[in-house]
């Protein structure tokens, strides 16, 4: 694989280990970052490198650090696996020139990846990614500079840092932990064998609230789940553990702990569109905070309804936090979110944080003094009841242009007998019907998958809408 064929998706470069994700390619990408930093006057660093729990992540991180060091970049390497939000926070608090996380986030276990965070700690903008990809394409075969890792450490070019304590301290400042932990009850936390393990339990320790942890150990095979993505098919253990232990709710974080999944007291999965609406309700009603909300075009119409009710503007972006984060900064938003379960908050980092999102949902239920299912009923009384689901379709990458041409050519006038009010093609293909129902077809930016999303106010229409999406795509 040449540098010119390595492409960054919506959140970094990801590939299958031992196919395209090799030490040579990790070194090439690291060299490109070093060259990018040099051209921007920050080539001396320091830059932090973190890694998740996947197979070989620590070794890949050391290979990355060795290339940076050989190019004169001073490196801070995390001393252990680290959540991506903890690395982003370190970039900001220590005023570093940037950060790199070796992670494939929620992808299956045979994948790994490379996330780059500029000096503001958020996702790299499309402009930054384009610049790094240009450096990649220009690197000759002998153009990667590296050095032995141990030598770099001995020369003081690479130092290690435990980012956990500062990260937990920051989270503790974002929520009233003494009040939360004084409440009697149990919460179940599923780390999905990922980098979030240990942090939520440490934050909630010492009070009346008990934390039951599952899947806390490091296991790069992610046994029993297809991938460390906190969606229904991967959360069977959590959905069983919550009612069994009589817990208030269940919280799951993905492989690098920047996304969250929530299960109510009955073991029912709370979809990520509902989670966004719950987080907005928490900030607007429980905390009394006012400010704009930012959502991707795959997020819920419930957010717009809440914006109207509480008198705050709602801004829509393309899919990916590289669009959400900047819009949050631009508008001084209090909350930004995407359908995949990634949520960012004002006063924290311009990036997603699954652990903080989980804490906020837990505090929401605690402040209401009701089971989470009852809080959801309260939300629905305010904004109406909406039903959502997503279908992931694998496809032959060579057929992508044909599929796109078909989708663009002849959008239907109606779906399920309802007139098409709007057809958007700025990021995927979104069909908005006159009653607010919407269907979105979009290619994943991180894996060879087409995602079909729908939200409607009639539960019986969810599966037919997804089926129509499959038919439209012809996949």
C-alpha distance (Angstrom), angle and dihedral (degrees) to the residues before:
residue distance angle dihedral
X1 . . .
X2 3.80 . .
X3 3.77 125.8 .
X4 3.79 89.9 -109.7
X5 3.82 91.2 60.4
X6 3.82 95.4 51.8
X7 3.79 108.4 98.9
X8 3.79 131.9 -174.4
X9 3.80 115.2 -135.0
X10 3.80 129.5 -161.3
X11 3.80 90.2 -53.5
X12 3.79 112.4 17.5
X13 3.78 136.6 -60.1
X14 3.81 118.4 -44.9
X15 3.78 131.1 176.3
X16 3.80 142.8 155.1
X17 3.80 113.3 -78.4
X18 3.83 113.7 -106.6
X19 3.80 91.9 10.3
X20 3.80 106.4 67.3
X21 3.80 97.3 -22.3
X22 3.80 98.5 79.0
X23 3.79 135.2 142.0
X24 3.81 89.3 -106.2
X25 3.79 92.5 54.8
X26 3.81 93.3 44.0
X27 3.80 87.5 53.2
X28 3.82 91.0 49.1
X29 3.80 92.3 52.1
X30 3.81 90.0 46.2
X31 3.81 89.7 51.6
X32 3.80 89.7 51.6
X33 3.82 90.5 52.7
X34 3.82 90.0 49.8
X35 3.81 90.9 51.7
X36 3.80 90.9 46.6
X37 3.82 90.4 52.5
X38 3.80 91.7 48.5
X39 3.80 91.9 53.1
X40 3.80 89.8 49.9
X41 3.79 94.8 50.9
X42 3.80 95.7 -109.8
X43 3.80 98.8 95.4
X44 3.79 93.9 125.0
X45 3.78 94.7 63.0
X46 2.92 140.9 168.3
X47 3.79 96.3 -143.7
X48 3.79 126.9 167.8
X49 3.81 123.9 -132.2
X50 3.81 119.4 -162.8
X51 3.79 133.7 174.3
X52 3.80 141.6 -159.5
X53 3.81 133.7 -135.2
X54 3.81 98.1 -85.8
X55 3.77 125.9 121.7
X56 3.79 110.0 -70.9
X57 3.81 95.5 -4.3
X58 3.80 94.3 133.6
X59 3.81 92.0 48.9
X60 3.81 91.4 47.2
X61 3.82 89.0 49.6
X62 3.80 90.5 52.4
X63 3.81 90.4 49.5
X64 3.80 89.5 51.0
X65 3.81 92.1 47.9
X66 3.81 91.5 49.0
X67 3.81 91.9 55.9
X68 3.79 92.4 47.7
X69 3.81 91.0 48.6
X70 3.81 91.9 49.5
X71 3.81 87.5 55.0
X72 3.79 92.3 52.9
X73 3.80 97.3 -100.2
X74 3.80 113.1 139.2
X75 3.81 108.0 -133.2
X76 3.79 133.6 -152.7
X77 3.81 107.7 -160.9
X78 3.79 119.5 -164.2
X79 3.79 110.9 -114.8
X80 3.80 92.5 -136.8
X81 3.78 140.6 4.7
X82 3.79 110.2 -50.9
X83 3.81 137.7 -165.7
X84 3.78 111.9 -112.1
X85 3.85 90.9 -121.3
X86 3.82 89.2 57.0
X87 3.80 90.1 55.0
X88 3.81 91.1 47.5
X89 3.80 90.0 50.4
X90 3.82 91.1 51.2
X91 3.82 89.8 53.2
X92 3.80 90.0 56.0
X93 3.80 101.5 38.1
X94 3.80 95.3 44.6
X95 3.81 93.6 40.2
X96 3.80 93.4 -124.7
X97 3.81 124.2 172.2
X98 3.79 90.8 -118.3
X99 3.76 147.8 -50.7
X100 3.79 140.1 -114.0
X101 3.79 125.8 -156.7
X102 3.79 121.5 -164.7
X103 3.80 99.9 -144.3
X104 3.78 142.6 117.0
X105 3.80 89.7 -153.2
X106 3.83 108.2 -153.3
X107 3.82 98.9 -4.6
X108 3.83 121.1 118.8
X109 3.80 118.4 -77.7
X110 3.81 96.6 -98.5
X111 3.81 89.9 64.6
X112 3.78 131.5 80.4
X113 3.77 132.8 178.2
X114 3.78 152.5 -171.9
X115 3.81 123.3 -122.9
X116 3.80 120.2 -170.8
X117 3.81 120.9 -156.6
X118 3.84 118.4 -168.8
X119 3.80 122.8 -142.9
X120 3.81 92.8 -74.7
X121 3.82 91.0 62.5
X122 3.79 97.3 -123.5
X123 3.77 133.9 107.4
X124 3.78 114.3 -59.9
X125 3.79 113.1 -98.9
X126 3.81 120.9 -118.7
X127 3.82 87.7 -106.2
X128 3.81 92.6 55.4
X129 3.81 91.7 46.4
X130 3.80 91.3 49.8
X131 3.80 89.8 52.2
X132 3.82 92.7 49.9
X133 3.81 91.8 46.8
X134 3.82 88.9 51.7
X135 3.80 89.7 54.5
X136 3.81 89.2 48.1
X137 3.77 93.1 53.7
X138 3.81 91.9 50.3
X139 3.83 97.7 51.4
X140 3.83 110.8 109.0
X141 3.81 120.1 -140.0
X142 3.80 91.0 -97.9
X143 3.78 93.9 40.0
X144 3.80 99.6 96.1
X145 3.80 113.7 100.0
X146 3.78 119.4 -158.6
X147 3.78 140.9 154.7
X148 3.81 137.1 -162.5
X149 3.80 110.3 -72.0
X150 3.81 94.0 -133.4
X151 3.81 91.1 51.9
X152 3.79 91.0 52.1
X153 3.80 90.2 51.3
X154 3.82 92.2 48.3
X155 3.81 90.8 50.1
X156 3.79 91.3 52.3
X157 3.79 93.6 -114.5
X158 3.81 91.8 119.2
X159 3.80 123.5 43.0
X160 3.80 128.9 173.7
X161 3.79 129.2 -127.7
X162 3.80 135.4 -175.2
X163 3.81 102.5 -136.5
X164 3.81 94.1 -176.4
X165 3.83 101.7 88.0
X166 3.82 95.7 50.5
X167 3.80 90.5 44.4
X168 3.80 93.5 52.3
X169 3.80 90.6 45.2
X170 3.80 89.9 55.1
X171 3.81 92.6 48.8
X172 3.80 90.1 48.6
X173 3.81 88.7 57.1
X174 3.81 91.5 54.3
X175 3.82 98.0 60.0
X176 3.82 136.7 31.4
X177 3.80 96.6 -104.8
X178 3.84 97.2 174.3
X179 3.80 90.0 57.1
X180 3.79 93.2 43.0
X181 3.80 96.9 47.4
X182 3.81 92.5 46.1
X183 3.80 90.1 68.3
X184 3.78 116.5 97.4
X185 3.76 116.0 -122.1
X186 3.78 144.1 75.3
X187 3.79 134.4 -90.2
X188 3.81 123.0 -167.2
X189 3.80 117.1 -142.9
X190 3.81 122.0 -162.4
X191 3.81 112.2 -165.2
X192 3.83 90.4 -175.5
X193 3.83 87.7 -135.9
X194 3.80 87.2 -67.1
X195 3.78 142.6 127.2
X196 3.81 94.9 -82.5
X197 3.81 92.4 73.4
X198 3.79 114.6 126.1
X199 3.79 100.7 10.8
X200 3.81 101.3 89.7
X201 3.80 91.6 42.9
X202 3.81 90.9 51.0
X203 3.80 92.2 49.4
X204 3.81 94.3 50.2
X205 3.82 97.3 40.6
X206 3.79 124.8 117.8
X207 3.80 101.8 35.6
X208 3.77 139.9 84.2
X209 3.80 91.9 -85.1
X210 3.79 111.4 92.6
X211 3.80 124.8 -149.7
X212 3.80 120.7 -151.4
X213 3.79 110.7 -163.4
X214 3.80 125.2 -155.7
X215 3.81 130.4 -179.6
X216 3.80 90.1 13.3
X217 3.80 97.7 141.4
X218 3.78 123.7 92.6
X219 3.79 109.5 -102.7
X220 3.82 117.1 154.2
X221 3.82 90.8 -164.0
X222 3.83 89.9 66.8
X223 3.83 90.2 -144.7
X224 3.78 118.2 -144.4
X225 3.80 94.9 15.1
X226 3.79 132.3 80.5
X227 3.80 91.7 -135.4
X228 3.83 138.3 -19.2
X229 3.79 91.7 -94.0
X230 3.83 113.6 128.8
X231 3.80 99.0 -128.4
X232 3.81 129.9 120.4
X233 3.84 100.5 -87.8
X234 3.81 91.5 53.2
X235 3.80 97.9 44.9
X236 3.81 102.9 64.7
X237 3.82 91.7 120.6
X238 3.79 92.7 50.4
X239 3.80 93.8 45.1
X240 3.81 89.4 52.8
X241 3.81 95.8 42.9
X242 3.81 97.2 52.4
X243 3.84 99.6 62.1
X244 3.81 91.0 34.0
X245 3.80 91.3 59.3
X246 3.80 94.5 37.8
X247 3.79 89.4 -119.9
X248 3.78 126.7 175.1
X249 3.80 89.6 -127.7
X250 3.79 143.7 -40.3
X251 3.80 129.2 -107.7
X252 3.80 126.6 -161.9
X253 3.78 129.8 -177.2
X254 3.79 125.7 -162.3
X255 3.81 128.3 -117.7
X256 3.80 96.1 -69.8
X257 3.82 95.3 25.5
X258 3.79 98.6 -118.9
X259 3.82 93.3 114.6
X260 3.79 130.9 56.7
X261 3.79 138.5 -150.8
X262 3.81 123.6 -165.6
X263 3.81 131.6 -155.8
X264 3.81 121.2 -169.3
X265 3.81 125.7 -132.8
X266 3.81 91.2 -86.3
X267 3.79 93.6 55.2
X268 3.80 92.4 -104.2
X269 3.79 116.4 145.0
X270 3.80 113.0 -119.3
X271 3.78 106.4 -144.4
X272 3.80 118.9 -126.4
X273 3.80 93.7 -110.9
X274 3.80 89.1 58.7
X275 3.80 89.8 45.6
X276 3.81 90.9 55.7
X277 3.81 90.3 50.4
X278 3.82 90.6 47.9
X279 3.80 91.2 50.9
X280 3.80 90.5 49.4
X281 3.81 89.8 48.8
X282 3.81 89.7 50.2
X283 3.79 94.4 52.2
X284 3.81 96.4 39.5
X285 3.81 101.3 40.3
X286 3.81 108.7 19.4
X287 3.80 98.0 35.9
X288 3.80 95.3 29.5
X289 3.81 92.9 -136.6
X290 3.79 120.1 153.2
X291 3.77 127.7 -157.6
X292 3.79 143.0 103.3
X293 3.80 124.4 -55.1
X294 3.80 122.4 -141.1
X295 3.79 122.9 -156.2
X296 3.78 137.1 168.7
X297 3.79 120.2 -117.2
X298 3.82 88.2 -103.3
X299 3.81 91.5 60.5
X300 3.79 128.5 98.6
X301 3.78 133.1 -72.5
X302 3.82 84.4 -139.3
X303 3.81 87.7 77.2
X304 3.81 90.9 59.3
X305 3.81 89.7 49.8
X306 3.83 91.0 51.9
X307 3.79 90.3 48.1
X308 3.80 89.5 55.5
X309 3.82 93.0 46.1
X310 3.80 95.4 50.2
X311 3.78 97.7 34.1
X312 3.80 98.6 -116.5
X313 3.82 127.6 131.1
X314 3.80 121.6 -111.6
X315 3.80 119.8 -148.5
X316 3.82 123.7 -162.4
X317 3.81 125.2 -150.3
X318 3.78 139.3 176.3
X319 3.81 116.8 -83.4
X320 3.80 115.5 -77.1
X321 3.77 133.9 63.0
X322 3.80 89.5 -110.5
X323 3.82 82.9 76.6
X324 3.81 98.6 35.0
X325 3.82 96.4 50.8
X326 3.82 96.8 54.5
X327 3.81 91.2 44.5
X328 3.82 89.3 52.3
X329 3.80 90.0 52.2
X330 3.81 92.6 44.9
X331 3.82 94.2 50.4
X332 3.84 98.3 31.9
X333 3.80 87.9 -122.3
X334 3.79 121.8 -172.6
X335 3.81 94.6 -147.1
X336 3.77 137.9 18.6
X337 3.77 126.8 -177.0
X338 3.76 148.4 169.0
X339 3.79 133.3 -154.9
X340 3.80 93.0 -107.3
X341 3.81 91.9 71.4
X342 3.80 98.9 -96.1
X343 3.81 115.4 137.0
X344 3.80 131.6 175.7
X345 3.79 128.1 -164.1
X346 3.79 137.4 -152.6
X347 3.79 113.3 -105.7
X348 3.79 93.1 29.0
X349 3.82 127.1 67.7
X350 3.84 127.0 -43.3
X351 3.78 86.7 -113.5
X352 3.80 141.9 73.2
X353 3.78 122.0 -77.4
X354 3.79 118.9 -171.4
X355 3.79 95.7 -174.2
X356 3.80 94.1 52.9
X357 3.80 91.0 45.6
X358 3.81 89.1 53.2
X359 3.80 91.4 49.3
X360 3.80 90.6 51.3
X361 3.81 93.2 51.2
X362 3.80 89.6 48.3
X363 3.81 90.9 49.8
X364 3.81 90.2 47.4
X365 3.80 91.4 57.8
X366 3.80 91.1 43.3
X367 3.81 93.5 50.3
X368 3.80 91.8 48.3
X369 3.80 90.1 47.4
X370 3.80 89.4 -141.7
X371 3.80 135.7 108.2
X372 3.79 111.2 -90.1
X373 3.81 91.5 -112.1
X374 3.82 88.4 60.2
X375 3.80 91.3 49.2
X376 3.80 87.7 53.6
X377 3.81 89.4 51.3
X378 3.81 88.4 52.2
X379 3.80 89.7 51.0
X380 3.80 90.9 50.1
X381 3.79 90.9 51.4
X382 3.79 87.1 58.8
X383 3.81 102.1 42.9
X384 3.80 106.1 14.6
X385 3.79 130.6 -107.6
X386 3.79 118.9 -65.3
X387 3.78 130.6 -179.0
X388 3.77 124.8 -150.3
X389 3.77 140.2 179.7
X390 3.78 139.8 162.1
X391 3.79 132.2 -143.6
X392 3.82 121.4 -158.2
X393 3.80 115.0 -153.4
X394 3.80 122.3 -170.0
X395 3.79 114.3 -145.1
X396 3.78 142.8 177.1
X397 3.80 104.7 -90.7
X398 3.79 90.0 -142.6
X399 3.80 89.7 66.3
X400 3.80 96.0 56.3
X401 3.82 96.9 100.1
X402 3.81 90.4 47.9
X403 3.81 91.2 50.9
X404 3.81 91.9 47.8
X405 3.79 92.3 49.0
X406 3.81 90.4 51.5
X407 3.81 92.7 49.4
X408 3.80 94.1 48.0
X409 3.79 96.7 44.9
X410 3.78 106.0 64.4
X411 3.81 117.5 10.7
X412 3.82 110.1 -170.2
X413 3.80 120.5 -107.9
X414 3.80 90.9 -134.3
X415 3.80 143.5 6.7
X416 3.81 123.0 -148.2
X417 3.80 88.1 -6.3
X418 3.81 93.5 -56.9
X419 3.78 120.3 120.5
X420 3.80 119.5 -111.4
X421 3.81 107.9 -116.2
X422 3.80 98.8 179.4
X423 3.81 138.6 7.9
X424 3.82 114.8 -160.8
X425 3.79 123.9 -167.9
X426 3.82 101.9 169.2
X427 3.82 92.4 104.4
X428 3.77 112.5 7.1
X429 3.80 122.8 -36.9
X430 3.79 116.2 -57.6
X431 3.80 122.4 -175.5
X432 3.82 112.4 -164.0
X433 3.81 114.8 -169.1
X434 3.78 127.1 -150.4
X435 3.83 92.6 -103.7
X436 3.83 93.7 53.4
X437 3.81 95.8 -99.0
X438 3.79 110.8 137.9
X439 3.79 138.4 -167.4
X440 3.81 122.4 -163.9
X441 3.80 127.9 -168.9
X442 3.78 114.3 -170.2
X443 3.79 138.0 160.3
X444 3.80 114.3 -121.1
X445 3.77 114.3 -112.1
X446 3.80 93.1 -147.9
X447 3.82 107.5 40.6
X448 3.86 140.1 18.8
X449 3.79 94.2 -87.7
X450 3.79 135.8 117.6
X451 3.79 111.7 -144.6
X452 3.79 120.6 -149.8
X453 3.81 115.1 -163.6
X454 3.77 132.1 -178.6
X455 3.80 138.7 176.3
X456 3.79 123.6 -172.1
X457 3.79 139.7 158.0
X458 3.82 91.7 -124.7
X459 3.80 117.2 70.4
X460 3.80 92.5 -156.5
X461 3.82 89.6 61.6
X462 3.81 97.1 57.7
X463 3.81 99.2 83.6
X464 3.82 94.5 39.3
X465 3.82 89.2 52.5
X466 3.81 91.6 50.5
X467 3.80 89.7 48.5
X468 3.79 89.8 51.8
X469 3.79 88.6 51.4
X470 3.79 90.7 54.2
X471 3.81 90.3 48.7
X472 3.80 92.6 49.4
X473 3.80 91.0 51.2
X474 3.79 93.5 43.5
X475 3.81 90.0 -142.0
